[in-house]
C-alpha cells in the first residue's frame, strides 16, 4: 500500500510525547505537548524538537532562550490534552490543565511537577525545517523521580512514559489509550 506523504510520520510511531514548558516575556507560563522530539547529541548534551514557528512555545523560546522538556506518564494524559488546546497568548496552559509549576534549578522556565522527569534546556539553535522550526536545546540540568532510575538504569516499565501514535491515540507499553 502506498502511503500518502502527508501521513509519513504516522508510521514512525509510537514516539515519546513530552510537555515543553516555557514562559513569555511577561512571565506567563506555557506548556504544549510535542512528539517530534529526539536526543541530538550527548557531548554536548542536546535535545531537539520540531514546532510550528507560530506556536507560542516556539515564540517564547526564541524570546527568552530557555525551556523545559517534561516527561509525562499516564496520569498526565488528560491534562496533556488540555495543554494541546489553542489558548490565546497570555493564558497559562499549565494553570488551565490544573498542573503544578516547579521552579527550575538552572533556567527561568518552570518545570511541571506532575511529570516524572525534566530536562532544563537553554536554546542552542533553531533551524527552519520545512513547515516546522527545529529547536535545539542544550540540557543544563536533568532530573528524574528516584523510583524510575537507579543502578540498573531507566525503569521504563515502571515509569510507563506516554508514547504518541497519532491524533488522540497514545501507547503505553503495549496498550493504546485515547485522550
PyMOL commands that place a pseudoatom at each C-alpha (Angstrom):
pseudoatom trace, name=CA, resn=UNK, resi=1, chain=A, elem=C, hetatm=0, pos=[0.000, 0.000, 0.000]
pseudoatom trace, name=CA, resn=UNK, resi=2, chain=A, elem=C, hetatm=0, pos=[1.334, 3.410, -0.932]
pseudoatom trace, name=CA, resn=UNK, resi=3, chain=A, elem=C, hetatm=0, pos=[1.114, 5.894, 1.938]
pseudoatom trace, name=CA, resn=UNK, resi=4, chain=A, elem=C, hetatm=0, pos=[0.044, 9.491, 1.419]
pseudoatom trace, name=CA, resn=UNK, resi=5, chain=A, elem=C, hetatm=0, pos=[3.181, 11.563, 2.104]
pseudoatom trace, name=CA, resn=UNK, resi=6, chain=A, elem=C, hetatm=0, pos=[1.203, 13.899, 4.385]
pseudoatom trace, name=CA, resn=UNK, resi=7, chain=A, elem=C, hetatm=0, pos=[0.949, 10.951, 6.800]
pseudoatom trace, name=CA, resn=UNK, resi=8, chain=A, elem=C, hetatm=0, pos=[4.517, 9.589, 6.516]
pseudoatom trace, name=CA, resn=UNK, resi=9, chain=A, elem=C, hetatm=0, pos=[5.343, 10.419, 10.135]
pseudoatom trace, name=CA, resn=UNK, resi=10, chain=A, elem=C, hetatm=0, pos=[2.449, 8.251, 11.408]
pseudoatom trace, name=CA, resn=UNK, resi=11, chain=A, elem=C, hetatm=0, pos=[4.492, 5.110, 10.707]
pseudoatom trace, name=CA, resn=UNK, resi=12, chain=A, elem=C, hetatm=0, pos=[7.338, 6.483, 12.833]
pseudoatom trace, name=CA, resn=UNK, resi=13, chain=A, elem=C, hetatm=0, pos=[5.228, 5.593, 15.852]
pseudoatom trace, name=CA, resn=UNK, resi=14, chain=A, elem=C, hetatm=0, pos=[4.984, 5.338, 18.683]
pseudoatom trace, name=CA, resn=UNK, resi=15, chain=A, elem=C, hetatm=0, pos=[7.063, 8.375, 19.551]
pseudoatom trace, name=CA, resn=UNK, resi=16, chain=A, elem=C, hetatm=0, pos=[7.718, 9.721, 23.040]
pseudoatom trace, name=CA, resn=UNK, resi=17, chain=A, elem=C, hetatm=0, pos=[5.467, 12.625, 23.895]
pseudoatom trace, name=CA, resn=UNK, resi=18, chain=A, elem=C, hetatm=0, pos=[6.759, 15.435, 26.076]
pseudoatom trace, name=CA, resn=UNK, resi=19, chain=A, elem=C, hetatm=0, pos=[5.338, 18.617, 27.529]
pseudoatom trace, name=CA, resn=UNK, resi=20, chain=A, elem=C, hetatm=0, pos=[7.566, 21.568, 26.720]
pseudoatom trace, name=CA, resn=UNK, resi=21, chain=A, elem=C, hetatm=0, pos=[7.163, 24.341, 29.275]
pseudoatom trace, name=CA, resn=UNK, resi=22, chain=A, elem=C, hetatm=0, pos=[8.213, 27.941, 28.715]
pseudoatom trace, name=CA, resn=UNK, resi=23, chain=A, elem=C, hetatm=0, pos=[7.228, 31.435, 29.786]
pseudoatom trace, name=CA, resn=UNK, resi=24, chain=A, elem=C, hetatm=0, pos=[6.663, 34.590, 27.815]
pseudoatom trace, name=CA, resn=UNK, resi=25, chain=A, elem=C, hetatm=0, pos=[8.446, 37.908, 28.319]
pseudoatom trace, name=CA, resn=UNK, resi=26, chain=A, elem=C, hetatm=0, pos=[5.829, 38.868, 30.962]
pseudoatom trace, name=CA, resn=UNK, resi=27, chain=A, elem=C, hetatm=0, pos=[6.458, 35.658, 32.925]
pseudoatom trace, name=CA, resn=UNK, resi=28, chain=A, elem=C, hetatm=0, pos=[3.217, 33.873, 31.940]
pseudoatom trace, name=CA, resn=UNK, resi=29, chain=A, elem=C, hetatm=0, pos=[3.879, 30.134, 31.751]
pseudoatom trace, name=CA, resn=UNK, resi=30, chain=A, elem=C, hetatm=0, pos=[3.047, 27.960, 28.781]
pseudoatom trace, name=CA, resn=UNK, resi=31, chain=A, elem=C, hetatm=0, pos=[3.082, 24.208, 28.138]
pseudoatom trace, name=CA, resn=UNK, resi=32, chain=A, elem=C, hetatm=0, pos=[2.404, 22.229, 24.996]
pseudoatom trace, name=CA, resn=UNK, resi=33, chain=A, elem=C, hetatm=0, pos=[2.779, 18.564, 24.006]
pseudoatom trace, name=CA, resn=UNK, resi=34, chain=A, elem=C, hetatm=0, pos=[5.239, 17.520, 21.305]
pseudoatom trace, name=CA, resn=UNK, resi=35, chain=A, elem=C, hetatm=0, pos=[6.096, 14.123, 19.858]
pseudoatom trace, name=CA, resn=UNK, resi=36, chain=A, elem=C, hetatm=0, pos=[8.540, 15.265, 17.178]
pseudoatom trace, name=CA, resn=UNK, resi=37, chain=A, elem=C, hetatm=0, pos=[11.345, 15.091, 19.775]
pseudoatom trace, name=CA, resn=UNK, resi=38, chain=A, elem=C, hetatm=0, pos=[14.773, 13.427, 19.985]
pseudoatom trace, name=CA, resn=UNK, resi=39, chain=A, elem=C, hetatm=0, pos=[18.156, 13.498, 21.655]
pseudoatom trace, name=CA, resn=UNK, resi=40, chain=A, elem=C, hetatm=0, pos=[20.517, 15.226, 19.224]
pseudoatom trace, name=CA, resn=UNK, resi=41, chain=A, elem=C, hetatm=0, pos=[23.929, 14.881, 20.934]
pseudoatom trace, name=CA, resn=UNK, resi=42, chain=A, elem=C, hetatm=0, pos=[25.460, 13.501, 24.105]
pseudoatom trace, name=CA, resn=UNK, resi=43, chain=A, elem=C, hetatm=0, pos=[28.524, 15.786, 24.099]
pseudoatom trace, name=CA, resn=UNK, resi=44, chain=A, elem=C, hetatm=0, pos=[27.375, 18.427, 24.457]
pseudoatom trace, name=CA, resn=UNK, resi=45, chain=A, elem=C, hetatm=0, pos=[24.012, 17.194, 25.752]
pseudoatom trace, name=CA, resn=UNK, resi=46, chain=A, elem=C, hetatm=0, pos=[21.459, 18.411, 23.196]
pseudoatom trace, name=CA, resn=UNK, resi=47, chain=A, elem=C, hetatm=0, pos=[17.778, 17.650, 22.705]
pseudoatom trace, name=CA, resn=UNK, resi=48, chain=A, elem=C, hetatm=0, pos=[15.682, 18.766, 19.720]
pseudoatom trace, name=CA, resn=UNK, resi=49, chain=A, elem=C, hetatm=0, pos=[12.015, 19.061, 18.914]
pseudoatom trace, name=CA, resn=UNK, resi=50, chain=A, elem=C, hetatm=0, pos=[10.019, 20.399, 15.979]
pseudoatom trace, name=CA, resn=UNK, resi=51, chain=A, elem=C, hetatm=0, pos=[7.335, 23.041, 16.411]
pseudoatom trace, name=CA, resn=UNK, resi=52, chain=A, elem=C, hetatm=0, pos=[5.193, 25.134, 14.152]
pseudoatom trace, name=CA, resn=UNK, resi=53, chain=A, elem=C, hetatm=0, pos=[7.012, 28.510, 14.033]
pseudoatom trace, name=CA, resn=UNK, resi=54, chain=A, elem=C, hetatm=0, pos=[3.920, 30.456, 15.122]
pseudoatom trace, name=CA, resn=UNK, resi=55, chain=A, elem=C, hetatm=0, pos=[3.313, 28.239, 18.171]
pseudoatom trace, name=CA, resn=UNK, resi=56, chain=A, elem=C, hetatm=0, pos=[3.509, 30.154, 21.479]
pseudoatom trace, name=CA, resn=UNK, resi=57, chain=A, elem=C, hetatm=0, pos=[6.130, 27.656, 22.687]
pseudoatom trace, name=CA, resn=UNK, resi=58, chain=A, elem=C, hetatm=0, pos=[8.481, 28.412, 19.789]
pseudoatom trace, name=CA, resn=UNK, resi=59, chain=A, elem=C, hetatm=0, pos=[7.938, 32.168, 20.091]
pseudoatom trace, name=CA, resn=UNK, resi=60, chain=A, elem=C, hetatm=0, pos=[8.622, 32.070, 23.843]
pseudoatom trace, name=CA, resn=UNK, resi=61, chain=A, elem=C, hetatm=0, pos=[11.830, 30.067, 23.431]
pseudoatom trace, name=CA, resn=UNK, resi=62, chain=A, elem=C, hetatm=0, pos=[13.165, 32.409, 20.756]
pseudoatom trace, name=CA, resn=UNK, resi=63, chain=A, elem=C, hetatm=0, pos=[12.467, 35.416, 23.024]
pseudoatom trace, name=CA, resn=UNK, resi=64, chain=A, elem=C, hetatm=0, pos=[13.560, 34.020, 26.422]
pseudoatom trace, name=CA, resn=UNK, resi=65, chain=A, elem=C, hetatm=0, pos=[16.210, 31.482, 25.391]
pseudoatom trace, name=CA, resn=UNK, resi=66, chain=A, elem=C, hetatm=0, pos=[15.151, 28.557, 27.578]
pseudoatom trace, name=CA, resn=UNK, resi=67, chain=A, elem=C, hetatm=0, pos=[12.608, 25.748, 28.043]
pseudoatom trace, name=CA, resn=UNK, resi=68, chain=A, elem=C, hetatm=0, pos=[11.957, 22.515, 29.918]
pseudoatom trace, name=CA, resn=UNK, resi=69, chain=A, elem=C, hetatm=0, pos=[11.266, 19.140, 28.317]
pseudoatom trace, name=CA, resn=UNK, resi=70, chain=A, elem=C, hetatm=0, pos=[8.931, 17.453, 30.835]
pseudoatom trace, name=CA, resn=UNK, resi=71, chain=A, elem=C, hetatm=0, pos=[8.404, 13.674, 30.533]
pseudoatom trace, name=CA, resn=UNK, resi=72, chain=A, elem=C, hetatm=0, pos=[4.806, 12.702, 31.418]
pseudoatom trace, name=CA, resn=UNK, resi=73, chain=A, elem=C, hetatm=0, pos=[3.364, 9.371, 32.469]
pseudoatom trace, name=CA, resn=UNK, resi=74, chain=A, elem=C, hetatm=0, pos=[-0.167, 8.045, 32.032]
pseudoatom trace, name=CA, resn=UNK, resi=75, chain=A, elem=C, hetatm=0, pos=[-1.525, 10.127, 34.929]
pseudoatom trace, name=CA, resn=UNK, resi=76, chain=A, elem=C, hetatm=0, pos=[-0.942, 13.310, 32.916]
pseudoatom trace, name=CA, resn=UNK, resi=77, chain=A, elem=C, hetatm=0, pos=[-2.783, 12.162, 29.749]
pseudoatom trace, name=CA, resn=UNK, resi=78, chain=A, elem=C, hetatm=0, pos=[-5.977, 14.220, 30.141]
pseudoatom trace, name=CA, resn=UNK, resi=79, chain=A, elem=C, hetatm=0, pos=[-4.024, 17.282, 31.278]
pseudoatom trace, name=CA, resn=UNK, resi=80, chain=A, elem=C, hetatm=0, pos=[-1.723, 16.862, 28.265]
pseudoatom trace, name=CA, resn=UNK, resi=81, chain=A, elem=C, hetatm=0, pos=[-4.799, 17.053, 26.019]
pseudoatom trace, name=CA, resn=UNK, resi=82, chain=A, elem=C, hetatm=0, pos=[-5.843, 20.319, 27.696]
pseudoatom trace, name=CA, resn=UNK, resi=83, chain=A, elem=C, hetatm=0, pos=[-2.351, 21.746, 27.096]
pseudoatom trace, name=CA, resn=UNK, resi=84, chain=A, elem=C, hetatm=0, pos=[-2.758, 20.984, 23.373]
pseudoatom trace, name=CA, resn=UNK, resi=85, chain=A, elem=C, hetatm=0, pos=[-5.769, 23.302, 23.081]
pseudoatom trace, name=CA, resn=UNK, resi=86, chain=A, elem=C, hetatm=0, pos=[-5.321, 26.637, 21.327]
pseudoatom trace, name=CA, resn=UNK, resi=87, chain=A, elem=C, hetatm=0, pos=[-5.495, 29.167, 24.168]
pseudoatom trace, name=CA, resn=UNK, resi=88, chain=A, elem=C, hetatm=0, pos=[-4.895, 32.863, 23.494]
pseudoatom trace, name=CA, resn=UNK, resi=89, chain=A, elem=C, hetatm=0, pos=[-1.444, 34.308, 24.153]
pseudoatom trace, name=CA, resn=UNK, resi=90, chain=A, elem=C, hetatm=0, pos=[-1.082, 35.246, 27.807]
pseudoatom trace, name=CA, resn=UNK, resi=91, chain=A, elem=C, hetatm=0, pos=[-3.182, 32.311, 29.076]
pseudoatom trace, name=CA, resn=UNK, resi=92, chain=A, elem=C, hetatm=0, pos=[-1.244, 29.666, 31.012]
pseudoatom trace, name=CA, resn=UNK, resi=93, chain=A, elem=C, hetatm=0, pos=[-1.953, 26.150, 29.755]
pseudoatom trace, name=CA, resn=UNK, resi=94, chain=A, elem=C, hetatm=0, pos=[-0.312, 24.881, 32.945]
pseudoatom trace, name=CA, resn=UNK, resi=95, chain=A, elem=C, hetatm=0, pos=[-2.989, 26.623, 35.017]
pseudoatom trace, name=CA, resn=UNK, resi=96, chain=A, elem=C, hetatm=0, pos=[-5.822, 25.656, 32.627]
pseudoatom trace, name=CA, resn=UNK, resi=97, chain=A, elem=C, hetatm=0, pos=[-4.772, 21.982, 32.869]
pseudoatom trace, name=CA, resn=UNK, resi=98, chain=A, elem=C, hetatm=0, pos=[-4.541, 22.233, 36.667]
pseudoatom trace, name=CA, resn=UNK, resi=99, chain=A, elem=C, hetatm=0, pos=[-0.871, 21.256, 36.616]
pseudoatom trace, name=CA, resn=UNK, resi=100, chain=A, elem=C, hetatm=0, pos=[1.694, 22.465, 39.147]
pseudoatom trace, name=CA, resn=UNK, resi=101, chain=A, elem=C, hetatm=0, pos=[4.700, 24.617, 38.299]
pseudoatom trace, name=CA, resn=UNK, resi=102, chain=A, elem=C, hetatm=0, pos=[8.027, 23.982, 39.985]
pseudoatom trace, name=CA, resn=UNK, resi=103, chain=A, elem=C, hetatm=0, pos=[10.988, 26.322, 39.877]
pseudoatom trace, name=CA, resn=UNK, resi=104, chain=A, elem=C, hetatm=0, pos=[13.764, 25.041, 37.641]
pseudoatom trace, name=CA, resn=UNK, resi=105, chain=A, elem=C, hetatm=0, pos=[17.292, 24.957, 39.063]
pseudoatom trace, name=CA, resn=UNK, resi=106, chain=A, elem=C, hetatm=0, pos=[19.266, 26.469, 36.154]
pseudoatom trace, name=CA, resn=UNK, resi=107, chain=A, elem=C, hetatm=0, pos=[16.780, 28.324, 33.925]
pseudoatom trace, name=CA, resn=UNK, resi=108, chain=A, elem=C, hetatm=0, pos=[13.749, 30.594, 34.280]
pseudoatom trace, name=CA, resn=UNK, resi=109, chain=A, elem=C, hetatm=0, pos=[11.087, 28.428, 32.580]
pseudoatom trace, name=CA, resn=UNK, resi=110, chain=A, elem=C, hetatm=0, pos=[9.121, 26.287, 35.052]
pseudoatom trace, name=CA, resn=UNK, resi=111, chain=A, elem=C, hetatm=0, pos=[9.112, 22.506, 35.357]
pseudoatom trace, name=CA, resn=UNK, resi=112, chain=A, elem=C, hetatm=0, pos=[5.838, 20.596, 35.608]
pseudoatom trace, name=CA, resn=UNK, resi=113, chain=A, elem=C, hetatm=0, pos=[5.662, 18.791, 38.947]
pseudoatom trace, name=CA, resn=UNK, resi=114, chain=A, elem=C, hetatm=0, pos=[3.338, 16.005, 37.744]
pseudoatom trace, name=CA, resn=UNK, resi=115, chain=A, elem=C, hetatm=0, pos=[5.893, 14.837, 35.154]
pseudoatom trace, name=CA, resn=UNK, resi=116, chain=A, elem=C, hetatm=0, pos=[8.393, 12.225, 36.329]
pseudoatom trace, name=CA, resn=UNK, resi=117, chain=A, elem=C, hetatm=0, pos=[11.467, 13.643, 34.570]
pseudoatom trace, name=CA, resn=UNK, resi=118, chain=A, elem=C, hetatm=0, pos=[12.658, 17.047, 33.371]
pseudoatom trace, name=CA, resn=UNK, resi=119, chain=A, elem=C, hetatm=0, pos=[15.351, 18.363, 31.028]
pseudoatom trace, name=CA, resn=UNK, resi=120, chain=A, elem=C, hetatm=0, pos=[16.133, 22.013, 31.651]
pseudoatom trace, name=CA, resn=UNK, resi=121, chain=A, elem=C, hetatm=0, pos=[17.436, 23.496, 28.402]
pseudoatom trace, name=CA, resn=UNK, resi=122, chain=A, elem=C, hetatm=0, pos=[18.990, 26.674, 27.077]
pseudoatom trace, name=CA, resn=UNK, resi=123, chain=A, elem=C, hetatm=0, pos=[18.369, 27.449, 23.423]
pseudoatom trace, name=CA, resn=UNK, resi=124, chain=A, elem=C, hetatm=0, pos=[21.368, 26.264, 21.408]
pseudoatom trace, name=CA, resn=UNK, resi=125, chain=A, elem=C, hetatm=0, pos=[19.983, 26.928, 17.941]
pseudoatom trace, name=CA, resn=UNK, resi=126, chain=A, elem=C, hetatm=0, pos=[16.905, 26.816, 15.745]
pseudoatom trace, name=CA, resn=UNK, resi=127, chain=A, elem=C, hetatm=0, pos=[16.563, 25.820, 12.115]
pseudoatom trace, name=CA, resn=UNK, resi=128, chain=A, elem=C, hetatm=0, pos=[13.789, 26.096, 9.579]
pseudoatom trace, name=CA, resn=UNK, resi=129, chain=A, elem=C, hetatm=0, pos=[12.798, 22.563, 8.623]
pseudoatom trace, name=CA, resn=UNK, resi=130, chain=A, elem=C, hetatm=0, pos=[10.040, 22.729, 6.011]
pseudoatom trace, name=CA, resn=UNK, resi=131, chain=A, elem=C, hetatm=0, pos=[6.861, 23.933, 7.718]
pseudoatom trace, name=CA, resn=UNK, resi=132, chain=A, elem=C, hetatm=0, pos=[8.384, 23.476, 11.189]
pseudoatom trace, name=CA, resn=UNK, resi=133, chain=A, elem=C, hetatm=0, pos=[11.090, 25.046, 13.296]
pseudoatom trace, name=CA, resn=UNK, resi=134, chain=A, elem=C, hetatm=0, pos=[13.643, 22.603, 14.697]
pseudoatom trace, name=CA, resn=UNK, resi=135, chain=A, elem=C, hetatm=0, pos=[14.551, 23.859, 18.157]
pseudoatom trace, name=CA, resn=UNK, resi=136, chain=A, elem=C, hetatm=0, pos=[17.769, 22.516, 19.682]
pseudoatom trace, name=CA, resn=UNK, resi=137, chain=A, elem=C, hetatm=0, pos=[18.384, 22.977, 23.382]
pseudoatom trace, name=CA, resn=UNK, resi=138, chain=A, elem=C, hetatm=0, pos=[21.479, 22.363, 25.483]
pseudoatom trace, name=CA, resn=UNK, resi=139, chain=A, elem=C, hetatm=0, pos=[20.490, 20.323, 28.512]
pseudoatom trace, name=CA, resn=UNK, resi=140, chain=A, elem=C, hetatm=0, pos=[21.872, 22.180, 31.527]
pseudoatom trace, name=CA, resn=UNK, resi=141, chain=A, elem=C, hetatm=0, pos=[20.113, 20.105, 34.188]
pseudoatom trace, name=CA, resn=UNK, resi=142, chain=A, elem=C, hetatm=0, pos=[18.239, 16.788, 34.181]
pseudoatom trace, name=CA, resn=UNK, resi=143, chain=A, elem=C, hetatm=0, pos=[16.262, 15.095, 36.915]
pseudoatom trace, name=CA, resn=UNK, resi=144, chain=A, elem=C, hetatm=0, pos=[14.059, 12.021, 37.255]
pseudoatom trace, name=CA, resn=UNK, resi=145, chain=A, elem=C, hetatm=0, pos=[11.943, 10.566, 40.046]
pseudoatom trace, name=CA, resn=UNK, resi=146, chain=A, elem=C, hetatm=0, pos=[14.195, 8.237, 42.072]
pseudoatom trace, name=CA, resn=UNK, resi=147, chain=A, elem=C, hetatm=0, pos=[11.704, 5.376, 41.616]
pseudoatom trace, name=CA, resn=UNK, resi=148, chain=A, elem=C, hetatm=0, pos=[12.415, 5.240, 37.885]
pseudoatom trace, name=CA, resn=UNK, resi=149, chain=A, elem=C, hetatm=0, pos=[16.200, 5.399, 37.653]
pseudoatom trace, name=CA, resn=UNK, resi=150, chain=A, elem=C, hetatm=0, pos=[18.780, 3.519, 39.661]
pseudoatom trace, name=CA, resn=UNK, resi=151, chain=A, elem=C, hetatm=0, pos=[21.723, 1.113, 39.498]
pseudoatom trace, name=CA, resn=UNK, resi=152, chain=A, elem=C, hetatm=0, pos=[20.067, -0.787, 36.645]
pseudoatom trace, name=CA, resn=UNK, resi=153, chain=A, elem=C, hetatm=0, pos=[19.322, 2.364, 34.644]
pseudoatom trace, name=CA, resn=UNK, resi=154, chain=A, elem=C, hetatm=0, pos=[15.942, 3.612, 33.464]
pseudoatom trace, name=CA, resn=UNK, resi=155, chain=A, elem=C, hetatm=0, pos=[12.999, 1.569, 34.755]
pseudoatom trace, name=CA, resn=UNK, resi=156, chain=A, elem=C, hetatm=0, pos=[10.858, 2.310, 31.725]
pseudoatom trace, name=CA, resn=UNK, resi=157, chain=A, elem=C, hetatm=0, pos=[8.210, -0.317, 32.550]
pseudoatom trace, name=CA, resn=UNK, resi=158, chain=A, elem=C, hetatm=0, pos=[7.637, 1.268, 35.945]
pseudoatom trace, name=CA, resn=UNK, resi=159, chain=A, elem=C, hetatm=0, pos=[7.765, 4.858, 34.626]
pseudoatom trace, name=CA, resn=UNK, resi=160, chain=A, elem=C, hetatm=0, pos=[5.423, 3.967, 31.734]
pseudoatom trace, name=CA, resn=UNK, resi=161, chain=A, elem=C, hetatm=0, pos=[6.022, 7.111, 29.637]
pseudoatom trace, name=CA, resn=UNK, resi=162, chain=A, elem=C, hetatm=0, pos=[3.358, 8.160, 27.156]
pseudoatom trace, name=CA, resn=UNK, resi=163, chain=A, elem=C, hetatm=0, pos=[4.045, 7.333, 23.519]
pseudoatom trace, name=CA, resn=UNK, resi=164, chain=A, elem=C, hetatm=0, pos=[2.185, 9.197, 20.741]
pseudoatom trace, name=CA, resn=UNK, resi=165, chain=A, elem=C, hetatm=0, pos=[0.749, 7.133, 17.913]
pseudoatom trace, name=CA, resn=UNK, resi=166, chain=A, elem=C, hetatm=0, pos=[-1.180, 9.903, 16.157]
pseudoatom trace, name=CA, resn=UNK, resi=167, chain=A, elem=C, hetatm=0, pos=[-4.136, 12.186, 16.781]
pseudoatom trace, name=CA, resn=UNK, resi=168, chain=A, elem=C, hetatm=0, pos=[-5.713, 11.263, 20.126]
pseudoatom trace, name=CA, resn=UNK, resi=169, chain=A, elem=C, hetatm=0, pos=[-4.045, 7.816, 20.282]
pseudoatom trace, name=CA, resn=UNK, resi=170, chain=A, elem=C, hetatm=0, pos=[-1.247, 7.109, 22.740]
pseudoatom trace, name=CA, resn=UNK, resi=171, chain=A, elem=C, hetatm=0, pos=[0.637, 3.945, 23.562]
pseudoatom trace, name=CA, resn=UNK, resi=172, chain=A, elem=C, hetatm=0, pos=[1.551, 2.648, 26.990]
pseudoatom trace, name=CA, resn=UNK, resi=173, chain=A, elem=C, hetatm=0, pos=[3.989, -0.242, 26.660]
pseudoatom trace, name=CA, resn=UNK, resi=174, chain=A, elem=C, hetatm=0, pos=[1.622, -2.426, 24.633]
pseudoatom trace, name=CA, resn=UNK, resi=175, chain=A, elem=C, hetatm=0, pos=[-1.717, -0.629, 25.164]
pseudoatom trace, name=CA, resn=UNK, resi=176, chain=A, elem=C, hetatm=0, pos=[-3.469, 2.061, 23.194]
pseudoatom trace, name=CA, resn=UNK, resi=177, chain=A, elem=C, hetatm=0, pos=[-5.317, 4.704, 25.174]
pseudoatom trace, name=CA, resn=UNK, resi=178, chain=A, elem=C, hetatm=0, pos=[-7.268, 7.709, 23.954]
pseudoatom trace, name=CA, resn=UNK, resi=179, chain=A, elem=C, hetatm=0, pos=[-7.208, 11.212, 25.379]
for i in range(1, 179): cmd.bond("trace and resi %d" % i, "trace and resi %d" % (i + 1))
show_as sticks, trace
zoom trace
